């Protein structure tokens, strides 16, 4: 089975397990870092993700993965929240986080750029809107976006 095939099955299992605990899955990735292979599961919840959430999912998911032995070779399982710079993956993400600042990387240049940053305007007709700092709007084909992430907004209390 190809990596895309087993990784899709792993993601489906992660979604089912997380869903049974009232959580969602933002992303599942399998990466090689040096000599280590890492299977990462990023969780989300309206109330936020706690260490206890991560531990529960990690323990249950690890046991299930060991049982079915679908991931080839040795790997480390990491379960965490997506962080402040959360990736936007699903169509619903581009709607949910409208009004937030985003950084977008494109597969191919548009208007002479492959990266842009600004306020997310949402998703309309398969196109993602971003208002740039100069006030102009760019509407990007969703399938032309290589990666989109929230830009962390930190308030230092008026300092």
PyMOL commands that set and color helices and strands:
alter all, ss='L'
color gray80, all
select helices_A, chain A and resi 3-20+51-68+91-96+142-144
alter helices_A, ss='H'
color red, helices_A
select strands_A, chain A and resi 24-33+36-44+76-81+101-110+113-124+127-132+137-141+145-150
alter strands_A, ss='S'
color yellow, strands_A
deselect
rebuild
show_as cartoon
